[in-house]
Structure formats: C-alpha cells, structure tokens
Amino acid sequence: MLTTHSIGLAEAERVIAAAIAKAKEINVPQNIAVVDAFGHLVAFGRMDGAKFLSIDIATAKAVTAAGARKATADILPATQPGQPGFGIQNLNNGRFTTLGGGIPLVSGDEVVGAVGVSSGSVAEDLVVAQAAADAFHLSE
C-alpha cells in the first residue's frame, strides 16, 4: 500500500499569509493558490487590486509545480523550441505552465503540495512564491 501526505488547510493558510506579507512589502497585490500533492486546490487568496486574469495563472502555476515536482521556472528551459519538452505547455487542458511563480512544497523528500503566485511580473511572482515556500519549510 502506498501512503502519501498532503498539505492541510492550516499550513496552506500560513503559506498564503507569508505570500501576502511579502506582496505587501514589495507593494504588488497578488493571487496566491495552494494545492495539495495531487493538484487539488486547498486554499486561495486574492489581494485587493490583484489582476483577476491572474487567478487561473496562479492556480496553474501551483498545479504544475505539484505535478512536475519542480519549480515552474526550472521547467522553462526544457520547453523552448528545439528542446525535448517543447509543446508541453499545451497539455493538461491549459493547466500546465512554465511561467515562474510556482514552487513545490516539500516535507522530507516528498512533495506535499505547491504554491502558485500571479499578478505581478514574473520576477515579482517568484519573490512572493519563494517567501511563501520558505514560510512552509520553516513551519515544519
């Protein structure tokens, strides 16, 4: 029998709180999605002023990071034209993205969920997502 672990609501809310704190610090309202190890939404936060078009992007970043078990920004190089992963962004009904801002949440050696952040530039999304992931790892 296979036993797996996933992030719970309390941990997801702490991740979102850390993301919001960082987003306020850099003055960029964000959408923050936290999914479990299977890509199911556990919690979502949308700051006042965050772009509504970025809601689905934040969720796609989290789903991709959980499913690929790596940061979305780390997937990008392999998906460029001429590379072996070119075209993968068209899979999973548009819920796979290589835009930076999706980071897996790891406990021990197991991915237990992921966070996805969107509404700023990719660089801003990465900063906020990393703060969220760091908060998760500190709380373990």
Secondary structure, DSSP 8 states (H G I E B T S, - for coil): --------HHHHHHHHHHHHHHHHHTT---EEEEEETTS-EEEEEE-TT--TTHHHHHHHHHHHHHHHTS-HHHHGGGGSTTSTTTTGGG-GGGT---SS-EEEEEETTEEEEEEEEESS-HHHHHHHHHHHHHHHHHT-
